[in-house]
C-alpha cells in the first residue's frame, strides 16, 4: 500500500470560470478597426483571470488592448488576455490555472470583459474556439 497517485495537473484551462461569450472571432463591429481577433468573456471587473497554459508571462500597456498579459507556451503559442484591470503576475513562469490578472475595461473597451486570443508561434491570431475545443474546453 502506498499513497494514492495525485490526479494529473491539467495543461489547459479556460481563462475565467464563467462560461458564455459576448463576441466571437472574426465578428465585425464599430468598435474594432479590423474584424475581432479573439473571443470575449462578459465577466465583471475584478474577475480572476487564469493562465490557459503553462508558460512565461509578460505584461504591457496597449492603446487597443489596455493592460495586456501574454503567456507564451513552450511550443511557441501565445495566449493574450486583454482589457485587464490589474496584474497579479507581471513576468515569469506560470502554470495553467494560475491567476495572472483581474478583468477590467482598459484600453479600447466598452465595458468589463476578458478579451482572449490565441496566436500560434507568436504569429497572427486564430479563432480561439476550435483551439479550446481541441483541448477539451468549451467556453460557450
N, C-alpha and C positions, 0 to 999 in steps of 0.2 A: 504494500500500500504506500502510495506517495501522495504528494499534493496534487490536486486536480490541475490540469493544464488551463491556464487563463485563456479566455477567448482571444482570437487574433484581433489585433487592433485594425480598424478599418483604414484603408489608404485613401478613400474618397468619401466626402461627406457634403451635404448641402450647406451652403454658407450661412443660412438662417434656419431656425426651427420651423417657422411658419411656411405653409405651402400656399401656392397661388401666385399668379403673375399679373402685373399691371401693364406690361409692354413686352413684346417679343422681338426676336432678332429680325432685322430687315423691315420692320414696320416704318412707314412714312409718317411724318408729322411735322407740325410747325415749329416744334421745339428743337429739332435736330437739323443741322446743316446738310447731313447725309442721312441715309437710312440708319435706323437704330442698330448699334453694333453689339448689343448684348441682350440680356433679359433683366427685367426689373421686378423685384420683390417689394410689394407695398407694405412695408413694416414701419412702425412708429420710430421716431427719432430716439436714439439710445439703445436700440435693439442690438444685442451682441452679434457680431459678425465673425464667423469662424473660417479658418483656412479650409478650403475644399480639398487640398492635397498637402502632402509633406513638401517642404521646400524652403527656400530662402526668401524672406520678406524684405521689401524695400518700400519706402513711402515718399510721397511728394505732393506738391500742390499743382493743380492743373486748372486753368480757367474753365474748361469744359467739364471735367470730372470732379472738380473740387478737391477735397482731401482724398487722395488715391493711395490704396495699398496694392502692391503687386507681389504675388507669390510665384516663384519660379521653381518648378519641379525638376528633379534630376534629368528627366527626359527632354527638358527644354520648354515644356508647356508652361505658359504664364497664365495665371488666373488674376483678373483685375476686379477690384472692389471699389466702386466709386460713390461719390456724394456723401462721404463719411462725415460724422460729427467730430470724432476724435480717434486717435490711435491708441491701442494698448501695447502693441509691439511696433517699434519704428524700423528696426532692422534686425536681421539674424535668422537663425533656424527655427522653423515651426513644424508642427505635425498636424495632419488633418484633424480638425476639430478644435484646435487651439483658438481661443478668442483673440483676434488680432486687432479689432477695431469696434466702433459703435456706429450704427447707421445714422444718417442725418439728411441734410438737404443742401450741402455745399456745392459751389460751382454752378453750372447751368442746369438748374433743377427747379421743378415747380412744386415740390413738396417732399416730405420724408419718404425715402425708399432706399433700397440697395440696388445699384446697377452692377451686374456681374457679367464679365466677359471671359472668354477662353481664346487664347492665342497660341496655337501650336508653334513650337520652335521660336517663340517670341515674335512671330510674324503678324499677319493680318488676322482680325477676329473671325471666328467661325461661330455658327449657331451653337450656343451652349446646351440647348435642349437635347439634341442627339448625343452629345458628348456625355452629359449627365446620365441619360438613359443607358448608354453603353456601359456605364459604371454602376448600374443598378439603382440609380437615384432618380426619382420623379418629383420635380418641384411643382407640378400643376395641382 
